[in-house]
C-alpha cells in the first residue's frame, strides 16, 4: 500500500520544523520511524529533508508512506463484501451477521480480515488489516477500515477522544421508555472468558443513550448511542434495564423471532482523517430486523 501526501506551507505554518508540522497532522512516533527508513519518505521542495528542518511559507512538503508487507497470519479467502465507500485512506464496510472481524483459533478463515486480505491481494496491493470500530460476530452494519498507518493513527485518536459518532439500531423485548441514559459499569463475569455483567464494584464506566423509535407486538425498535465502548455494552445494558435483545445467545437466547442478537450498526459520523471532510454513512436494517415484518 502506498500513499503520497503533499502539503503546501502557508503563513500559519511557516517557521515550524517538519516534525512539529506533521505531528499536528496526526503523525505518530511509529510513522516518523517508518518514514526515516523509507527512501524519499520526506521531501521538501522535491529534495530529501531532515525532520528538524524548518518550513517556510510557499514550501512544498511531500510525504510518501510505503507499506510493502501484508498482515501475516491472515489467509486470503474470497467472500462477498459490501463496500459502502472507499478512497486512498479509508474503507467503509457493511458487515453481515455470522462474520467475526478478527481471526482466532476457531475462526481462522471465515473472518472479515480474510475477506479483505483477498480483496487487496486480488488487486496486487499489500494490506495491513486495521479495523477501527469493532463489532461482535453477529452484529451487522457499518465498520471503518484504515488503509494506511496515518489514517489508522488519526482514527484511533478520534476513537479515544470520542469524535467518531456511532448510532445503533436494536430490537428489544418489551416496551422500553421513550428515552433515557444507562450509566452502569461493566465488568467481565467471574469464571467466564467472554460474558460481561453490570458490576458497580469492579466494572469500568459505561454509558449508553437510548430512544424508542416504535413499539409493536411486545418489541421495541430502539436507537442507541454510545459514550463509551465497552465489550458487549449495548447487549449488557439492555439486559440490565430489563429489555434484552432477542436472539442473543449470551444474554437472552430467545430465538422465536431472530437467530442472532437483534443489533445493527446503523450510522457513522466522523471527520475524514486526512481531508477533514465531514462524512456520514448509514445502513438500513437487514432483512431479519425489518421491524414491520414482526407480526
C-alpha positions in Angstrom: 0.0 0.0 0.0 1.4 3.4 -1.0 0.1 6.8 -0.1 1.6 10.1 -1.1 0.6 13.3 0.7 1.5 16.8 -0.4 1.3 19.8 2.0 1.6 23.4 0.9 3.0 25.5 3.7 1.1 28.7 4.5 2.0 31.7 6.7 0.5 30.0 9.8 2.8 27.0 9.5 5.9 29.0 8.4 8.7 28.7 11.0 7.7 25.3 12.3 10.0 22.3 11.8 8.8 19.3 9.8 8.3 17.2 13.0 6.1 19.8 14.6 4.1 20.3 11.4 3.5 16.6 10.8 2.6 15.9 14.5 -0.2 18.4 14.1 -1.5 16.3 11.2 -1.6 13.2 13.4 1.8 11.6 12.5 2.9 9.3 15.4 6.4 8.3 16.5 5.9 5.0 14.8 5.2 6.7 11.5 8.2 9.0 11.8 10.4 5.9 12.3 8.9 4.3 9.3 9.4 7.4 7.1 13.1 7.7 8.2 13.6 4.2 6.9 11.8 4.9 3.6 13.8 6.2 0.7 12.4 9.6 -0.2 9.9 9.3 2.7 10.0 13.1 3.4 10.8 15.6 0.7 10.9 19.4 1.0 10.6 21.1 -2.4 11.5 17.8 -4.1 14.6 17.2 -2.1 15.2 14.8 0.8 14.8 16.6 4.1 15.6 16.1 7.8 12.6 16.3 10.1 14.3 19.0 12.1 14.4 21.4 9.1 12.3 24.5 9.3 9.4 25.2 6.9 8.8 28.5 5.1 5.7 29.9 3.5 5.5 28.5 -0.1 7.4 25.3 0.7 6.0 22.0 -0.7 6.3 19.1 1.7 5.8 15.6 0.3 5.4 12.5 2.5 5.4 9.0 1.0 4.1 6.2 3.1 5.1 2.9 1.6 3.9 -0.4 3.3 5.2 -3.4 1.4 4.2 -6.2 3.8 0.7 -7.5 4.3 -0.7 -8.7 7.6 0.9 -12.0 8.5 -1.2 -15.0 9.6 -4.3 -13.8 7.7 -5.2 -16.2 4.9 -6.8 -14.5 1.9 -10.3 -16.0 1.4 -12.7 -14.9 -1.3 -16.0 -13.8 0.1 -18.8 -11.3 -0.6 -18.1 -7.9 0.9 -20.5 -4.9 0.9 -18.3 -1.9 0.4 -20.1 1.4 1.1 -17.2 3.7 0.5 -13.5 3.6 -0.4 -10.8 6.1 -1.0 -7.0 6.1 -0.6 -7.2 6.3 3.2 -10.4 4.5 4.5 -12.8 1.8 3.6 -16.4 1.6 5.0 -18.0 -1.8 5.0 -21.5 -3.1 5.8 -20.8 -6.3 7.7 -23.0 -9.3 7.5 -24.0 -11.4 10.5 -22.1 -14.6 11.4 -18.8 -12.9 10.5 -16.1 -12.3 13.1 -13.8 -9.4 12.4 -10.6 -11.0 13.5 -9.1 -14.5 13.1 -9.0 -16.7 16.1 -8.3 -20.3 16.9 -11.9 -21.4 16.0 -12.3 -18.8 13.2 -9.3 -18.9 11.1 -10.6 -18.5 7.5 -14.1 -17.1 7.8 -13.5 -13.5 9.1 -13.7 -10.1 7.7 -9.9 -9.9 7.8 -9.7 -12.9 5.5 -12.1 -11.3 3.0 -10.2 -8.0 2.9 -6.9 -9.8 2.6 -8.2 -11.5 -0.6 -9.8 -8.2 -1.8 -6.5 -6.4 -1.8 -4.4 -9.4 -2.8 -6.5 -9.6 -6.0 -5.5 -6.0 -6.7 -1.9 -6.7 -6.1 -1.8 -4.4 -3.1 -0.1 -5.0 0.2 -2.5 -4.5 3.0 -2.2 -4.3 6.8 -5.5 -5.0 8.5 -6.6 -2.2 10.8 -10.2 -2.3 11.9 -11.2 0.9 13.8 -14.6 0.2 15.3 -15.2 -3.4 16.3 -18.5 -5.3 16.0 -19.4 -8.6 17.6 -19.6 -11.6 15.2 -23.4 -11.4 14.9 -23.8 -7.7 15.0 -24.4 -6.3 11.5 -23.6 -2.9 10.0 -21.0 -0.3 9.4 -17.3 -0.7 10.1 -14.3 1.6 9.4 -11.1 0.1 8.0 -7.9 2.2 7.9 -5.9 1.7 4.7 -2.6 3.1 5.8 -0.8 3.8 9.0 -1.5 7.6 9.0 -5.3 7.2 8.7 -5.2 4.5 11.3 -3.3 6.7 13.8 -5.7 9.6 13.3 -8.8 7.5 13.5 -7.5 5.7 16.6 -7.0 9.1 18.3 -10.5 10.1 17.2 -12.0 7.0 18.9 -10.2 7.8 22.1 -11.4 11.4 22.0 -15.0 10.2 21.1 -15.0 12.1 17.8 -16.4 9.1 15.9 -20.2 9.2 16.5 -22.0 5.8 16.2 -25.7 5.0 16.2 -27.0 1.5 16.6 -30.5 0.2 16.0 -31.7 -2.7 18.1 -34.9 -4.7 18.7 -35.6 -5.1 22.4 -38.1 -7.3 24.2 -40.9 -5.2 25.9 -41.9 -1.6 25.7 -38.9 0.4 26.6 -39.4 4.0 27.9 -39.3 6.8 25.4 -35.7 7.8 26.1 -33.1 7.6 28.8 -29.5 7.1 29.8 -27.9 3.9 31.2 -24.9 4.7 33.3 -23.8 1.4 34.7 -20.2 0.0 34.9 -19.4 -3.2 33.1 -17.0 -6.0 34.1 -16.1 -9.5 33.0 -18.3 -12.1 34.6 -16.3 -14.2 37.0 -15.3 -17.6 35.6 -16.3 -16.6 32.1 -13.9 -15.7 29.2 -16.5 -13.7 27.2 -19.6 -12.9 29.3 -20.0 -9.4 30.8 -22.2 -8.1 33.6 -23.1 -4.8 35.2 -20.9 -4.6 38.3 -20.8 -1.4 40.4 -17.8 -2.7 42.4 -15.4 -4.0 39.7 -16.8 -2.5 36.5 -15.5 0.2 34.1 -17.8 3.1 33.5 -20.2 2.5 30.6 -22.8 5.0 29.3 -25.5 4.3 26.7 -28.1 6.7 25.4 -31.4 5.2 24.1 -34.5 6.4 22.3 -37.5 4.3 21.4 -38.5 4.6 17.8 -41.5 2.4 17.7 -43.3 -0.4 19.6 -45.1 -3.4 18.2 -46.3 -6.8 19.4 -44.2 -6.8 22.5 -41.0 -5.5 20.9 -39.4 -2.0 20.7 -37.2 -0.7 17.9 -34.5 1.4 19.7 -31.9 3.9 18.7 -28.7 3.7 20.8 -25.7 5.9 21.0 -22.5 5.1 23.0 -20.5 7.4 25.1 -18.1 4.6 26.0 -17.2 1.4 24.1 -17.1 -1.5 26.5 -17.3 -5.1 25.2 -20.9 -6.1 24.7 -22.0 -2.8 26.1 -25.4 -2.5 24.4 -26.3 -6.1 25.0 -25.4 -6.0 28.7 -27.0 -2.6 29.3 -30.3 -3.6 27.6 -30.5 -6.8 29.7 -29.7 -4.8 32.8 -32.5 -2.3 32.0 -34.9 -5.2 31.6 -35.3 -5.1 27.8 -32.9 -7.7 26.4 -32.2 -8.2 22.7 -33.9 -11.3 21.3 -31.6 -13.9 19.7 -28.7 -13.1 22.0 -27.0 -16.4 22.8 -25.2 -15.0 25.8 -27.7 -12.7 27.4 -31.2 -13.7 26.1 -31.3 -16.9 24.0 -34.8 -16.4 22.7 -34.9 -17.3 19.0 -38.5 -17.3 18.1 -38.1 -14.0 16.1 -34.4 -13.9 15.1 -31.5 -16.3 15.2 -28.8 -13.8 16.3 -28.8 -10.7 18.5 -31.0 -8.0 17.0 -28.3 -5.3 16.8 -27.2 -3.3 13.8 -24.5 -0.6 13.4 -26.8 1.9 11.6 -24.9 5.2 11.3 -21.4 6.6 11.4 -20.4 10.3 11.5 -16.9 11.5 11.6 -14.3 13.8 10.0 -12.1 12.2 7.3 -8.7 11.6 8.9 -6.8 13.2 6.0 -9.1 15.7 4.2 -11.1 16.8 7.3 -14.2 16.4 5.2 -17.3 15.6 7.3 -18.6 12.1 6.5 -21.9 10.5 7.3 -22.8 6.9 6.4 -26.0 5.0 7.1 -27.0 1.4 6.6 -30.7 0.2 6.5 -31.9 -2.6 8.8 -31.0 -6.0 7.5 -34.0 -8.3 6.5 -34.1 -10.2 9.8 -34.5 -7.0 11.7 -37.2 -5.4 9.5 -39.5 -4.4 12.3 -42.7 -4.0 10.3 -42.5 -7.8 9.5 -42.5 -8.9 13.1 -46.2 -9.8 13.2 
